[in-house]
Amino acid sequence: MYAVIKTGGKQYRVSEGDVLRIEKLNAETGASIEFDQVLMVSDGDNVQIGAPTVASGSVSAEVLGTGKGRKVEIIKFKRRQNYRRTQGHRQPYTEVKITGIKAG
């Protein structure tokens, strides 16, 4: 059984037991959260597709922790102008483990 959920402006295909990194949420480590924007649920041949979401479908997850991703370096350079700018960015994330999928 798997589901497609939407969180943080992105879509994820999840199954029970999956560990994934999503956009940072305001939740503490060990907390249980629920995703209610379920776009699709599949259980073998039984497929439910939402319009836009599956009615009363939800995916529950446990927060494993938060952190920052690897650094992305931004470099601006113009030749012969003595113009160089560097900037770094580390995107924060929340790591969650999917504990259950409920279809509507």
C-alpha positions as CSV (number, residue, x, y, z in Angstrom):
1,M,0.0,0.0,0.0
2,Y,1.3,3.4,-0.9
3,A,0.1,7.0,-1.0
4,V,1.0,10.3,-2.7
5,I,1.0,13.2,-0.2
6,K,1.6,16.9,-0.6
7,T,3.6,18.9,1.9
8,G,5.9,21.9,1.7
9,G,4.9,22.5,-1.9
10,K,6.2,19.1,-3.1
11,Q,4.6,15.7,-3.7
12,Y,6.0,12.5,-2.2
13,R,5.2,8.8,-2.8
14,V,5.2,7.1,0.6
15,S,4.7,3.6,2.0
16,E,4.5,2.5,5.6
17,G,8.0,2.4,7.1
18,D,9.6,5.0,4.7
19,V,11.9,7.6,6.1
20,L,12.0,10.9,4.2
21,R,13.2,14.4,4.5
22,I,10.6,17.1,3.9
23,E,10.5,20.9,4.3
24,K,11.0,22.0,7.9
25,L,7.9,21.6,10.1
26,N,7.3,23.2,13.6
27,A,7.2,19.8,15.4
28,E,9.4,18.4,18.1
29,T,11.4,15.2,17.8
30,G,9.3,12.2,18.7
31,A,6.0,14.0,18.0
32,S,3.3,12.3,15.8
33,I,2.0,14.3,12.9
34,E,-0.7,13.7,10.3
35,F,-0.7,14.7,6.6
36,D,-4.3,15.4,5.4
37,Q,-3.4,16.4,1.8
38,V,-3.5,12.9,0.3
39,L,-3.6,13.0,-3.5
40,M,-3.8,9.3,-4.2
41,V,-4.0,6.0,-2.3
42,S,-3.2,2.6,-3.8
43,D,-3.8,-0.8,-2.3
44,G,-2.9,-3.3,-5.0
45,D,-5.7,-3.0,-7.7
46,N,-7.8,-0.7,-5.5
47,V,-6.7,2.9,-6.5
48,Q,-8.3,6.0,-5.1
49,I,-7.5,9.3,-6.8
50,G,-8.5,12.5,-5.2
51,A,-10.0,15.6,-6.8
52,P,-7.8,17.3,-5.6
53,T,-7.5,15.2,-2.4
54,V,-8.9,11.9,-1.2
55,A,-11.8,12.5,1.1
56,S,-11.0,11.5,4.7
57,G,-7.6,10.1,3.7
58,S,-4.6,10.7,5.9
59,V,-1.0,9.6,6.4
60,S,0.5,9.5,9.9
61,A,4.2,9.9,10.6
62,E,6.6,10.3,13.5
63,V,9.2,13.1,13.6
64,L,12.7,11.6,13.8
65,G,14.6,14.9,13.9
66,T,15.5,18.1,12.1
67,G,18.7,19.3,10.4
68,K,20.2,21.2,7.6
69,G,21.0,19.9,4.1
70,R,24.3,20.1,2.4
71,K,25.6,23.5,1.4
72,V,24.7,25.0,-1.9
73,E,27.2,27.7,-3.1
74,I,26.0,30.6,-5.1
75,I,28.7,32.4,-7.1
76,K,28.2,35.6,-9.2
77,F,31.1,36.6,-11.4
78,K,31.6,39.3,-14.1
79,R,34.8,39.2,-16.0
80,R,37.0,42.3,-16.1
81,Q,34.8,44.1,-13.7
82,N,36.4,43.1,-10.4
83,Y,33.0,41.7,-9.4
84,R,32.8,38.5,-7.4
85,R,30.1,37.5,-4.9
86,T,29.8,34.2,-3.1
87,Q,27.0,33.1,-0.9
88,G,26.1,29.8,0.7
89,H,22.7,28.2,1.7
90,R,21.7,25.2,3.7
91,Q,18.1,24.3,3.5
92,P,16.5,23.1,6.8
93,Y,14.6,19.9,6.8
94,T,12.5,17.6,9.0
95,E,13.1,13.8,8.9
96,V,9.9,11.8,9.3
97,K,9.0,8.1,9.4
98,I,5.7,7.0,7.9
99,T,3.7,5.0,10.5
100,G,0.4,4.5,8.8
101,I,-1.8,5.1,5.7
102,K,-5.5,5.5,6.0
103,A,-7.8,5.6,2.9
104,G,-11.1,7.4,3.0
